[in-house]
Amino acid sequence: MMESLFRRKKEIITALEIGSGWLKIVQAESFAKSRKIKKIIVEEIAISRSSQDEKASERIKNLFKGL
């Protein structure tokens, strides 16, 4: 019973990197003294100044729904 009083909630950290041709998402759990990677998603993506931008935004949105 006392154990539950001192247990901290785990914190989830999500990082997004959009590079030249790649989309990277890393999700980690943060603990008091460390972090543990929970999920990594890497996807090739074409980014340009055209209708592809809308498609890229939609793909990013769908990837975040899956987390």
MOSULZI-V67546 format. One record per residue. N is the residue number from 1. RES is the residue in one letter. SS is DSSP state (helix for helix, strand for strand, loop for the rest). BURIAL is # if it has 9 or more other ideal C-beta (glycine too) atoms within 8 Angstrom, else .. D_CENTER is the distance of its C-alpha to the mean C-alpha in Angstrom with 1 decimal. Layout:
n=N res=RES ss=SS burial=BURIAL d_center=D_CENTER
n=N res=RES ss=SS burial=BURIAL d_center=D_CENTER
This chain:
n=1 res=M ss=loop burial=. d_center=34.1
n=2 res=M ss=helix burial=. d_center=33.8
n=3 res=E ss=helix burial=. d_center=30.7
n=4 res=S ss=helix burial=. d_center=28.6
n=5 res=L ss=helix burial=. d_center=29.8
n=6 res=F ss=helix burial=. d_center=28.1
n=7 res=R ss=loop burial=. d_center=24.9
n=8 res=R ss=loop burial=. d_center=21.9
n=9 res=K ss=loop burial=. d_center=19.0
n=10 res=K ss=loop burial=. d_center=15.8
n=11 res=E ss=strand burial=. d_center=13.1
n=12 res=I ss=strand burial=# d_center=9.4
n=13 res=I ss=strand burial=# d_center=7.4
n=14 res=T ss=strand burial=# d_center=3.9
n=15 res=A ss=strand burial=. d_center=4.8
n=16 res=L ss=strand burial=. d_center=5.6
n=17 res=E ss=strand burial=. d_center=9.0
n=18 res=I ss=strand burial=# d_center=11.6
n=19 res=G ss=loop burial=. d_center=14.5
n=20 res=S ss=loop burial=. d_center=17.8
n=21 res=G ss=loop burial=. d_center=17.3
n=22 res=W ss=strand burial=# d_center=13.8
n=23 res=L ss=strand burial=# d_center=10.3
n=24 res=K ss=strand burial=# d_center=7.7
n=25 res=I ss=strand burial=# d_center=3.9
n=26 res=V ss=strand burial=# d_center=4.2
n=27 res=Q ss=strand burial=# d_center=4.4
n=28 res=A ss=strand burial=# d_center=8.0
n=29 res=E ss=strand burial=# d_center=11.1
n=30 res=S ss=strand burial=. d_center=13.4
n=31 res=F ss=loop burial=# d_center=17.1
n=32 res=A ss=loop burial=. d_center=20.2
n=33 res=K ss=loop burial=. d_center=20.7
n=34 res=S ss=loop burial=. d_center=17.7
n=35 res=R ss=strand burial=. d_center=14.0
n=36 res=K ss=strand burial=. d_center=13.1
n=37 res=I ss=strand burial=. d_center=10.2
n=38 res=K ss=strand burial=. d_center=9.4
n=39 res=K ss=strand burial=. d_center=7.5
n=40 res=I ss=strand burial=. d_center=7.2
n=41 res=I ss=strand burial=# d_center=7.5
n=42 res=V ss=strand burial=. d_center=10.0
n=43 res=E ss=strand burial=. d_center=12.2
n=44 res=E ss=strand burial=. d_center=15.3
n=45 res=I ss=loop burial=# d_center=15.8
n=46 res=A ss=loop burial=. d_center=19.0
n=47 res=I ss=loop burial=# d_center=18.9
n=48 res=S ss=loop burial=. d_center=22.3
n=49 res=R ss=loop burial=. d_center=24.3
n=50 res=S ss=loop burial=. d_center=25.3
n=51 res=S ss=loop burial=. d_center=24.4
n=52 res=Q ss=helix burial=# d_center=21.6
n=53 res=D ss=helix burial=# d_center=19.6
n=54 res=E ss=helix burial=. d_center=19.7
n=55 res=K ss=helix burial=. d_center=18.6
n=56 res=A ss=helix burial=# d_center=15.6
n=57 res=S ss=helix burial=. d_center=14.6
n=58 res=E ss=helix burial=. d_center=15.3
n=59 res=R ss=helix burial=# d_center=13.2
n=60 res=I ss=helix burial=# d_center=10.1
n=61 res=K ss=helix burial=. d_center=11.1
n=62 res=N ss=helix burial=. d_center=11.7
n=63 res=L ss=helix burial=# d_center=8.5
n=64 res=F ss=helix burial=# d_center=6.9
n=65 res=K ss=helix burial=. d_center=10.2
n=66 res=G ss=loop burial=. d_center=9.7
n=67 res=L ss=loop burial=. d_center=7.1
